[in-house]
Amino acid sequence: MGNRVVLLGLLLCGCSVAAEEVADVPTTSILGAVGNVDGGDAHVTNVFAREEKNGTWTFHVTVDHKDIGVDDFADGWDVLTMAGRVLKREPSHRHTKPLRTPHVNEQPFTRTQKGLKLPAGTKSVKVRAHDKRHGYGGREIVVDLAERFGSDFTVRRRL
């Protein structure tokens, strides 16, 4: 743990260190110590997708992010086709579900977006979260719409 803290401090200040001093610290441990250095740290932890009688979909998405205030919080989540198209109810919105306020004392939190139209033949979608400060980069979930349950999702098809 000591090497990680030293290396983290050196990385943050832009200093260098001899490789042999931290050779026993794997890269994944270093990244884990500071979160996702290369992107956002808003993680999708669970998805419940429900097909409505009118053919639209409702998504309940649980996001985990260490919101600290208006400058650094999870500010939205997206449902994407596997080809990368973001599905939105309102075309003017930046995200499938925009989040306008921090959730400092509510972690993880779940928010819902109704009325999403999936392209015909869609078999799977990807759900990702966005962090206002760091962008994308946290855990994403692929939802197989043909399966009732997955390790981190549930799907209810219309009858």
Backbone hydrogen bonds in HBPLUS format (Angstrom, degrees):
<---DONOR---> <-ACCEPTOR-->    atom                        ^
c    i                          cat <-CA-CA->   ^        H-A-AA   ^      H-
h    n   atom  resd res      DA  || num        DHA   H-A  angle D-A-AA Bond
n    s   type  num  typ     dist DA aas  dist angle  dist       angle   num
A0005-VAL N   A0001-MET O   3.09 MM   4  6.44 159.1  2.14 155.5 160.4     1
A0006-VAL N   A0002-GLY O   3.03 MM   4  6.28 165.5  2.05 153.3 157.2     2
A0007-LEU N   A0003-ASN O   2.79 MM   4  5.94 167.3  1.80 152.9 157.0     3
A0008-LEU N   A0004-ARG O   2.73 MM   4  5.84 159.6  1.77 149.3 155.9     4
A0009-GLY N   A0005-VAL O   2.93 MM   4  6.13 163.0  1.96 148.9 153.1     5
A0010-LEU N   A0006-VAL O   2.92 MM   4  6.20 155.0  1.99 148.6 156.1     6
A0011-LEU N   A0007-LEU O   2.78 MM   4  6.01 158.2  1.83 154.6 160.5     7
A0012-LEU N   A0008-LEU O   2.93 MM   4  6.13 162.2  1.96 153.4 158.0     8
A0013-CYS N   A0009-GLY O   3.06 MM   4  6.22 146.0  2.18 142.4 150.8     9
A0014-GLY N   A0010-LEU O   3.01 MM   4  5.97 115.7  2.44 137.0 151.6    10
A0015-CYS N   A0010-LEU O   2.90 MM   5  4.87 133.5  2.12 148.8 151.1    11
A0014-GLY N   A0011-LEU O   3.29 MM   3  5.16 149.2  2.39  95.5 104.4    12
A0021-GLU N   A0018-ALA O   3.02 MM   3  5.58 147.6  2.13 114.7 123.8    13
A0022-VAL N   A0019-ALA O   3.21 MM   3  5.70 148.7  2.31 111.5 119.1    14
A0025-VAL N   A0022-VAL O   3.00 MM   3  5.51 167.9  2.01 123.2 125.4    15
A0029-SER N   A0026-PRO O   2.96 MM   3  5.34 127.1  2.25 106.1 119.7    16
A0030-ILE N   A0026-PRO O   3.19 MM   4  6.63 151.2  2.28 148.0 156.4    17
A0030-ILE N   A0027-THR O   3.02 MM   3  5.04 115.0  2.46  96.0 111.9    18
A0031-LEU N   A0027-THR O   2.93 MM   4  6.26 165.5  1.95 161.5 164.1    19
A0032-GLY N   A0028-THR O   2.84 MM   4  5.90 154.9  1.90 141.7 149.7    20
A0033-ALA N   A0029-SER O   2.97 MM   4  6.09 139.4  2.13 139.7 149.4    21
A0033-ALA N   A0030-ILE O   3.16 MM   3  5.19 127.3  2.46  94.4 107.8    22
A0034-VAL N   A0031-LEU O   3.19 MM   3  5.49 138.9  2.37 103.6 113.8    23
A0035-GLY N   A0031-LEU O   2.93 MM   4  5.78 110.0  2.43 144.7 162.7    24
A0039-GLY N   A0036-ASN O   3.34 MM   3  5.62 169.5  2.35 110.6 113.3    25
A0040-GLY N   A0136-TYR O   2.39 MM  96  4.47 171.1  1.40 114.4 117.7    26
A0043-HIS N   A0064-ASP O   2.92 MM  21  5.14 173.9  1.92 151.0 148.9    27
A0064-ASP N   A0043-HIS O   2.77 MM  21  5.14 158.5  1.81 151.4 159.0    28
A0044-VAL N   A0139-ARG O   3.00 MM  95  5.62 176.0  2.00 141.2 142.2    29
A0045-THR N   A0062-THR O   2.89 MM  17  5.60 163.3  1.92 145.7 151.4    30
A0062-THR N   A0046-ASN O   2.90 MM  16  5.12 172.3  1.90 155.6 155.5    31
A0047-VAL N   A0152-ASP O   3.11 MM 105  6.60 141.2  2.27 138.0 149.6    32
A0154-THR N   A0047-VAL O   2.91 MM 107  6.44 142.4  2.06 150.4 162.0    33
A0048-PHE N   A0060-HIS O   2.90 MM  12  5.06 156.4  1.95 147.4 154.6    34
A0060-HIS N   A0048-PHE O   2.86 MM  12  5.06 162.9  1.89 150.4 156.3    35
A0049-ALA N   A0154-THR O   2.90 MM 105  6.31 163.5  1.92 164.0 165.4    36
A0156-ARG N   A0049-ALA O   2.86 MM 107  6.34 155.7  1.92 157.3 165.1    37
A0050-ARG N   A0058-THR O   2.83 MM   8  5.17 161.8  1.87 154.5 160.2    38
A0058-THR N   A0050-ARG O   2.83 MM   8  5.17 158.2  1.88 148.4 155.8    39
A0051-GLU N   A0156-ARG O   2.82 MM 105  6.23 165.4  1.84 167.1 171.6    40
A0052-GLU N   A0056-THR O   2.76 MM   4  5.43 171.8  1.77 161.3 163.8    41
A0055-GLY N   A0052-GLU O   2.96 MM   3  5.35 162.8  1.99 117.0 120.5    42
A0057-TRP N   A0116-LEU O   2.76 MM  59  4.96 146.6  1.87 136.3 147.7    43
A0116-LEU N   A0057-TRP O   3.00 MM  59  4.96 161.1  2.04 153.0 146.8    44
A0059-PHE N   A0113-GLN O   2.92 MM  54  5.41 162.8  1.95 153.6 156.3    45
A0113-GLN N   A0059-PHE O   2.92 MM  54  5.41 153.6  1.99 150.2 159.0    46
A0061-VAL N   A0111-ARG O   2.97 MM  50  5.65 166.3  1.99 164.4 160.8    47
A0111-ARG N   A0061-VAL O   3.06 MM  50  5.65 153.9  2.13 149.5 151.3    48
A0063-VAL N   A0109-PHE O   2.82 MM  46  5.57 160.5  1.86 166.6 166.8    49
A0109-PHE N   A0063-VAL O   2.99 MM  46  5.57 157.0  2.05 157.2 159.5    50
A0067-ASP N   A0065-HIS O   2.86 MM   2  5.59 131.4  2.10 107.6  92.9    51
A0068-ILE N   A0072-ASP O   3.00 MM   4  5.77 169.3  2.01 171.6 175.0    52
A0072-ASP N   A0069-GLY O   3.14 MM   3  5.59 151.5  2.23 113.4 121.3    53
A0132-LYS N   A0073-PHE O   2.88 MM  59  5.67 170.6  1.89 161.6 158.8    54
A0075-ASP N   A0130-HIS O   3.02 MM  55  5.98 129.6  2.28 134.4 148.7    55
A0099-LEU N   A0075-ASP O   2.93 MM  24  4.52 168.3  1.94 116.1 112.2    56
A0130-HIS N   A0076-GLY O   2.81 MM  54  5.34 155.4  1.87 165.8 158.7    57
A0077-TRP N   A0097-LYS O   3.07 MM  20  5.36 147.3  2.18 133.7 143.5    58
A0097-LYS N   A0077-TRP O   2.93 MM  20  5.36 158.6  1.98 163.4 163.7    59
A0078-ASP N   A0128-ARG O   2.81 MM  50  5.41 161.1  1.84 157.7 163.8    60
A0128-ARG N   A0078-ASP O   3.07 MM  50  5.41 151.7  2.16 141.9 150.8    61
A0087-LEU N   A0079-VAL O   2.80 MM   8  5.63 178.1  1.80 172.9 172.3    62
A0080-LEU N   A0126-LYS O   2.77 MM  46  5.12 165.0  1.79 157.1 161.9    63
A0126-LYS N   A0080-LEU O   2.92 MM  46  5.12 160.2  1.96 142.4 149.0    64
A0081-THR N   A0085-ARG O   2.89 MM   4  5.22 153.6  1.96 140.4 147.2    65
A0084-GLY N   A0081-THR O   2.89 MM   3  5.24 162.2  1.92 112.1 117.8    66
A0093-HIS N   A0090-GLU O   3.00 MM   3  5.63 159.3  2.04 121.5 127.7    67
A0106-GLU N   A0103-HIS O   3.23 MM   3  5.13 166.9  2.25 105.9 108.9    68
A0122-THR N   A0119-PRO O   3.13 MM   3  5.76 145.1  2.25 146.7 144.3    69
A0145-LEU N   A0123-LYS O   2.84 MM  22  5.46 141.5  1.99 141.9 153.3    70
A0125-VAL N   A0143-VAL O   3.01 MM  18  5.32 150.9  2.10 141.3 149.9    71
A0143-VAL N   A0125-VAL O   2.72 MM  18  5.32 163.1  1.75 163.1 168.4    72
A0127-VAL N   A0141-ILE O   2.79 MM  14  5.27 155.4  1.85 150.4 159.0    73
A0141-ILE N   A0127-VAL O   3.00 MM  14  5.27 159.1  2.05 146.9 153.4    74
A0131-ASP N   A0135-GLY O   2.96 MM   4  4.73 162.9  1.99 120.0 125.7    75
A0135-GLY N   A0131-ASP O   2.68 MM   4  4.73 150.4  1.76 145.1 145.9    76
A0147-GLU N   A0144-ASP O   3.07 MM   3  5.60 161.3  2.10 116.7 122.6    77
A0155-VAL N   A0148-ARG O   2.87 MM   7  4.92 165.6  1.90 139.0 139.7    78
A0150-GLY N   A0153-PHE O   2.86 MM   3  4.98 150.9  1.95 153.0 145.0    79
